[in-house]
Amino acid sequence: MMKVLIMIPRTNDGGIASYFNAIRNLLSADVSFFNRGKAIWPEGTGLINELIRMIKDYYNFWKEVRKKKYNIIHVNTFFGSMSILRDSVFIIIASLYRTKIILFFRGWDKKYIKRSRKFFFTKFILFRVSAIITLSKAEKKQLIRWGFKKNIFLESTTVDKNLVKGIDKSFLQNKFGKNNKINLLFLSRVEVSKGIYELVDAFNDLRKNKNNINLTIAGNGRELNNVKNYIHKKQIIGVNFAGFVSGDKKRKTFISSHIFILPSYSEGMPNSVLEAFAFGLPVITTPVGGLRDIFNDKVNGFLVKPKDVNDLKEKIQTLIKDKQMMKRISITNYDYAKEKFVSTKVAKRIDDIYQKVVLVE
């Protein structure tokens, strides 16, 4: 059986962790996981402790790769300066043992990409891998322009099939047929770059005229306390903070919501948007990262301009006023996720990628 070592963050509350929790038992390969990175994200445990931890990570990885003969090392990373620098060492170690390496980019830092003086080092690392998985066509084109001639696979994130068990069209028809009270949902890390303040401001303006809407903010993040203070200072009512949600709590949060909103400034392909599709929620988001390739404006919901409160407010209002549109989008998104993004489908595609990479000489 093919042996694959997958590198994942040590923290267990992000998109990568959710992705592999959803597909790990569905893969046909003999899969092992190697945890690396900060135990507390993003703060860490202090410079000296983090340096020691990093050295230990590299040493333990070297021992693992040397001891076991893996067919593939699967590295998940973010295309930004710190992530590339950190994970390049793992890639170099793996390449010493002539192991096939798959590099899966979970997002790109546009500012870093524009710094051409760093391309030499980046290309040196990129060209040591056997294949790349990325989340958008634009990223694939960029890699080709840089001269990467090996396999580049376009993929998506995923929805755990167990999370949406029992959700069907009859449930959605009933739910959106009697939605007098509208619950808006933001589920992501609470960061400035996720557009959280724009959403709060748009909600506040809408709430002044419509008392039948509420907003749930689910997730943790560096900006969480500041957002709470901002809402308190502006005396905004109707906002519920759910904290980090997973399992049954996440399921109940999606079921009780009617519109999912993620007005990010940049993204890879957020799991939460695909989960919202699978729960039949109309989605309002921005045309960034892999979302540009999978999201159809006015079909899956609405695309809005990043940082534009008025555009966001207008699109929320459009959905609230048109229940038939909400119901139509709900069924469309449910079908779309079931066909493309549920974990069984994604695991099959990842299995196929492993097979193709191993077979390439």
C-alpha positions, -999 to 999 in steps of 0.1 A, spaced: 0 0 0 12 35 -8 26 53 23 20 90 26 32 115 53 10 146 55 23 177 73 -3 196 92 -3 225 118 1 216 154 -30 236 163 -63 218 155 -87 247 149 -79 259 114 -89 251 78 -61 225 72 -70 206 103 -107 206 94 -98 194 58 -78 164 69 -101 155 98 -128 152 71 -109 131 45 -83 112 65 -104 80 70 -116 81 34 -81 80 17 -70 46 4 -33 53 10 -16 44 43 -15 79 57 5 92 87 5 128 100 34 150 111 25 180 133 46 210 130 44 247 138 32 267 168 12 251 195 -5 284 202 -14 304 171 -6 331 163 11 343 195 35 313 200 53 308 233 81 333 230 111 336 207 135 312 224 109 286 230 97 288 194 132 285 181 138 254 202 104 240 191 113 246 154 147 228 157 129 199 173 103 198 145 131 196 119 149 169 139 118 148 145 109 151 108 143 140 97 140 109 120 106 101 107 115 103 70 148 84 75 132 56 95 101 50 73 101 48 35 73 71 24 62 72 -12 49 108 -8 55 137 16 25 160 14 34 195 26 6 220 33 17 256 34 8 293 28 26 311 0 41 338 22 75 347 34 75 330 69 56 299 58 78 293 27 110 298 48 98 274 75 85 247 51 115 249 27 136 231 53 112 202 55 112 201 17 150 200 15 151 172 42 125 151 23 144 156 -10 175 141 4 157 108 6 144 109 -30 108 109 -18 81 124 -40 70 157 -25 36 173 -31 33 210 -21 -3 221 -14 -7 259 -13 -36 269 9 -34 306 1 -11 332 -14 3 365 0 1 389 -30 25 413 -14 51 386 -10 46 374 -46 53 409 -59 87 410 -42 107 396 -72 140 397 -54 128 367 -34 119 346 -64 153 329 -67 150 313 -33 113 305 -38 118 289 -72 147 269 -58 124 254 -33 94 250 -57 114 232 -83 125 205 -58 89 192 -54 72 166 -76 39 183 -80 19 212 -67 -18 215 -57 -33 250 -56 -67 264 -52 -72 288 -81 -66 291 -118 -47 324 -114 -22 307 -91 -17 279 -115 -10 303 -143 15 321 -122 34 289 -114 35 280 -151 48 315 -159 76 309 -135 86 278 -154 72 250 -132 67 222 -157 56 193 -135 20 185 -126 -1 213 -111 -34 201 -98 -64 224 -91 -83 214 -60 -108 227 -35 -112 225 3 -140 202 16 -171 196 37 -171 167 61 -199 143 50 -208 136 87 -213 174 94 -242 176 69 -258 142 75 -296 145 74 -296 178 55 -318 174 24 -340 194 1 -372 190 20 -355 203 51 -343 234 32 -376 240 15 -393 241 49 -366 262 65 -366 289 38 -403 289 35 -409 304 69 -379 326 76 -395 356 92 -365 361 113 -332 361 95 -300 350 111 -267 361 95 -236 340 101 -199 349 100 -178 318 107 -140 323 104 -110 336 123 -119 370 137 -93 391 119 -94 426 103 -86 410 69 -118 388 71 -139 420 67 -154 416 102 -157 454 108 -174 460 74 -199 433 83 -206 447 117 -212 482 103 -234 469 75 -254 448 100 -258 479 123 -272 500 95 -297 473 85 -307 465 121 -318 501 126 -346 496 100 -351 458 104 -354 443 138 -359 408 125 -322 401 117 -295 389 140 -258 382 135 -238 353 148 -200 356 149 -184 322 152 -146 318 156 -116 330 176 -88 353 165 -66 382 174 -93 407 167 -121 391 188 -119 413 219 -115 444 198 -146 435 178 -165 429 211 -154 463 224 -164 480 191 -199 465 192 -203 475 229 -190 511 222 -215 515 193 -243 499 213 -251 474 185 -277 449 195 -285 415 180 -250 402 178 -241 368 193 -206 355 198 -204 317 195 -167 313 199 -149 285 180 -174 259 168 -169 223 157 -188 191 155 -224 193 166 -221 229 177 -210 239 142 -238 219 127 -264 236 149 -249 270 141 -253 264 104 -288 250 107 -300 280 127 -286 305 101 -300 318 68 -273 338 51 -235 332 53 -212 362 50 -175 363 46 -163 396 32 -125 388 32 -98 409 17 -80 378 6 -85 340 8 -73 306 -4 -106 287 -5 -122 288 29 -138 256 42 -166 276 58 -179 288 24 -182 253 11 -198 242 44 -223 270 39 -231 257 4 -237 222 18 -261 235 45 -280 253 17 -271 288 28 -270 317 3 -235 331 5 -222 367 3 -184 369 -1 -157 385 -21 -140 375 -55 -107 365 -40 -84 335 -42 -101 302 -52 -135 317 -46 -133 334 -80 -133 299 -97 -161 282 -78 -185 311 -70 -211 323 -95 -225 357 -87 -263 358 -83 -263 319 -85 -246 310 -53 -254 343 -37 -236 376 -42 -200 388 -46 -192 421 -31 -162 445 -33 -137 440 -4 -140 468 23 -172 482 8 -198 485 35 -225 499 13 -222 471 -13 -223 445 15 -254 461 31 -272 463 -3 -266 426 -11 -278 415 24 -309 436 19 -316 421 -15 -316 386 -1 -337 395 29 -364 410 8 -366 381 -17 -375 348 0 -380 330 -33 -344 340 -43 -331 327 -10 -349 294 -14 -337 290 -50 -301 297 -41 -303 274 -11 -312 244 -32 -286 253 -59 -258 255 -32 -269 223 -16 -267 204 -49 -234 220 -58 -217 210 -26 -230 175 -27 -216 170 -62 -182 187 -58 -171 194 -23 -183 167 1 -154 148 17 -160 116 -2 -156 134 -35 -125 153 -24 -108 123 -9 -112 104 -42 -96 132 -61 -67 134 -36 -62 96 -40 -61 100 -77 -34 128 -74 -13 105 -52 -15 78 -78 -5 101 -106 25 115 -87 38 81 -77 36 68 -113 56 98 -127 93 89 -132 
